[in-house]
Amino acid sequence: MLISMLAQQPQMLPTILQHTPVWVWGMLAALIALGLSQVRDRTAGLPRVALLPVAMISLSIWGAVTAFGQSPLFGNVMLAWAAAAAIAFVGVVSLGVPRGAAYDAGTRTFALPGSWLPLVLILAVFLTRYVVNVDVAMNPALARDGSYTLVAATLYGLFSGVFAGRAARLWLLVRRTAAAVPAQAVATNA
């Protein structure tokens, strides 16, 4: 609705932006900073690696609950979210260990290649949440529209599944490294 309205009446954009709470822009700035931190090669411990997926999945669920929590379709929304998240998770995990990533079991840190993908995904989650909130604020009946809620929930779920899948791929790296260490120890002692 918002996107089609802006395509037909682009002069509405300043009004919509003016009515956006200031804290939303602060959140956007923080999310952009978080996404930009993923662009360069870096090292990170497990808590830091877990931060991004936890934050983005939380934002996704928060978006679904705030937009559709009072809707009679809320159960269907969360079911669609979970199904989309599961499908995306399996698809991403099936890619295996991330290329260029390494895990040092001694320091319990990851060496991670930089990527623009997290920033793109972060902005996609934010934009989805922003558009859904504006749409539902302008037309509350959308919270009870099966097609609209299905699309929104599916998007939220897909993004969550991708973030969770990316984190799980790093766990695969930890498991592969842990399995290799005993094998190396046996070969060294032989």
C-alpha positions as CSV (number, residue, x, y, z in Angstrom):
1,M,0.0,0.0,0.0
2,L,2.7,2.5,1.0
3,I,4.8,1.7,-2.0
4,S,1.9,1.9,-4.5
5,M,0.7,5.2,-2.8
6,L,4.2,6.7,-3.1
7,A,4.4,5.6,-6.8
8,Q,1.1,7.5,-7.4
9,Q,1.6,10.4,-5.0
10,P,5.3,10.9,-4.3
11,Q,4.6,14.2,-2.6
12,M,3.3,12.2,0.4
13,L,6.8,11.0,1.3
14,P,7.8,14.1,3.3
15,T,4.6,13.9,5.3
16,I,5.1,10.2,6.1
17,L,8.7,10.8,7.1
18,Q,7.8,13.7,9.3
19,H,5.3,11.5,11.2
20,T,7.9,8.8,11.8
21,P,9.0,8.8,15.4
22,V,12.5,10.1,16.0
23,W,13.6,6.9,17.7
24,V,13.1,5.0,14.4
25,W,15.8,7.0,12.7
26,G,18.1,6.3,15.7
27,M,17.4,2.6,15.3
28,L,18.1,2.9,11.6
29,A,21.5,4.6,12.3
30,A,22.4,1.8,14.8
31,L,21.4,-0.9,12.3
32,I,23.4,0.7,9.5
33,A,26.4,0.8,11.9
34,L,25.9,-2.8,12.7
35,G,25.7,-3.7,9.1
36,L,28.7,-1.7,8.1
37,S,30.7,-3.5,10.8
38,Q,30.2,-6.7,8.8
39,V,31.7,-5.2,5.6
40,R,35.4,-5.6,6.6
41,D,37.3,-8.7,7.4
42,R,37.3,-9.1,11.2
43,T,37.7,-11.5,14.1
44,A,34.9,-12.1,16.5
45,G,34.0,-14.3,19.4
46,L,30.9,-16.4,19.7
47,P,28.8,-13.8,21.6
48,R,29.5,-11.1,19.0
49,V,28.8,-13.5,16.1
50,A,25.4,-14.4,17.8
51,L,24.5,-10.8,18.3
52,L,23.4,-10.0,14.8
53,P,21.1,-13.0,14.2
54,V,19.5,-12.6,17.7
55,A,19.0,-8.9,17.1
56,M,17.5,-9.3,13.6
57,I,15.3,-12.2,14.5
58,S,14.0,-10.2,17.5
59,L,13.3,-7.2,15.3
60,S,11.5,-9.5,12.8
61,I,9.3,-11.1,15.5
62,W,8.7,-7.7,17.1
63,G,7.6,-6.4,13.7
64,A,5.1,-9.3,13.3
65,V,3.7,-8.9,16.8
66,T,3.3,-5.1,16.7
67,A,1.7,-5.1,13.3
68,F,-0.5,-8.3,13.6
69,G,-0.6,-9.2,17.3
70,Q,-4.2,-8.0,17.7
71,S,-5.3,-9.6,14.4
72,P,-7.5,-12.7,14.3
73,L,-4.9,-13.9,11.8
74,F,-2.0,-13.7,14.3
75,G,-1.7,-17.5,14.6
76,N,-1.5,-17.8,10.8
77,V,1.1,-14.9,10.7
78,M,3.4,-16.7,13.1
79,L,2.9,-20.0,11.3
80,A,3.9,-18.4,8.0
81,W,6.8,-16.7,9.7
82,A,8.0,-20.0,11.2
83,A,7.6,-21.9,7.9
84,A,9.5,-19.2,5.9
85,A,12.2,-19.1,8.5
86,A,12.6,-22.9,8.5
87,I,12.8,-23.0,4.7
88,A,15.4,-20.2,4.5
89,F,17.3,-21.7,7.4
90,V,17.6,-25.1,5.7
91,G,18.5,-23.5,2.4
92,V,21.3,-21.4,3.9
93,V,22.7,-24.1,6.1
94,S,22.8,-26.5,3.1
95,L,25.5,-24.2,1.7
96,G,27.9,-25.6,4.3
97,V,30.8,-23.8,6.0
98,P,31.2,-20.2,4.9
99,R,34.1,-19.8,2.4
100,G,36.9,-17.8,3.8
101,A,35.9,-18.2,7.4
102,A,38.0,-19.9,10.0
103,Y,37.6,-20.8,13.7
104,D,40.5,-20.8,16.2
105,A,39.5,-23.2,19.0
106,G,42.3,-22.0,21.2
107,T,41.1,-18.4,21.3
108,R,37.5,-19.3,20.5
109,T,37.3,-16.7,17.8
110,F,36.2,-16.6,14.2
111,A,38.1,-15.0,11.4
112,L,35.4,-13.7,9.1
113,P,35.5,-12.3,5.6
114,G,33.8,-9.0,5.1
115,S,30.4,-9.1,3.3
116,W,27.8,-6.5,2.2
117,L,25.1,-9.1,2.6
118,P,24.4,-8.5,6.3
119,L,23.9,-4.8,5.6
120,V,21.5,-5.5,2.8
121,L,19.6,-8.0,4.9
122,I,19.5,-5.6,7.9
123,L,18.1,-2.8,5.6
124,A,15.6,-5.2,4.1
125,V,14.3,-6.1,7.6
126,F,14.1,-2.5,8.6
127,L,12.4,-1.4,5.4
128,T,9.9,-4.3,5.7
129,R,9.1,-3.3,9.2
130,Y,8.8,0.4,8.3
131,V,6.5,-0.2,5.4
132,V,4.3,-2.7,7.3
133,N,3.9,-0.3,10.2
134,V,3.1,2.6,7.9
135,D,0.6,0.5,5.9
136,V,-1.2,-0.8,9.0
137,A,-1.2,2.7,10.6
138,M,-2.8,4.1,7.4
139,N,-5.1,1.2,6.9
140,P,-5.7,-0.9,10.1
141,A,-7.8,-3.4,8.1
142,L,-4.6,-4.7,6.5
143,A,-3.9,-6.5,9.8
144,R,-6.9,-8.7,9.0
145,D,-6.1,-9.1,5.3
146,G,-5.0,-12.6,4.7
147,S,-2.9,-11.9,1.6
148,Y,-1.2,-8.9,3.2
149,T,-0.4,-10.6,6.5
150,L,0.9,-13.7,4.6
151,V,3.3,-11.6,2.5
152,A,4.6,-9.6,5.5
153,A,5.0,-12.7,7.7
154,T,6.8,-14.6,4.9
155,L,9.3,-11.7,4.4
156,Y,9.9,-11.5,8.1
157,G,10.4,-15.2,8.3
158,L,12.7,-15.4,5.3
159,F,15.0,-12.8,6.7
160,S,15.1,-14.5,10.1
161,G,15.9,-17.8,8.5
162,V,18.7,-16.4,6.6
163,F,20.3,-14.8,9.6
164,A,19.8,-17.9,11.7
165,G,21.2,-20.0,8.8
166,R,24.3,-17.8,8.5
167,A,25.0,-18.3,12.3
168,A,24.4,-22.0,12.0
169,R,27.0,-22.2,9.2
170,L,29.5,-20.8,11.6
171,W,28.6,-23.5,14.2
172,L,29.3,-26.1,11.4
173,L,32.8,-24.5,11.3
174,V,33.2,-24.9,15.0
175,R,32.1,-28.6,14.9
176,R,34.4,-29.3,11.9
177,T,37.4,-27.6,13.7
178,A,36.6,-29.6,17.0
179,A,36.5,-32.8,15.1
180,A,39.8,-32.1,13.3
181,V,41.7,-31.2,16.6
182,P,41.4,-34.8,18.1
183,A,42.4,-36.3,14.8
184,Q,45.5,-34.1,14.7
185,A,46.4,-34.9,18.3
186,V,46.2,-38.7,17.6
187,A,48.4,-38.3,14.4
188,T,51.0,-36.2,16.4
189,N,51.2,-38.8,19.2
190,A,51.6,-41.8,16.9
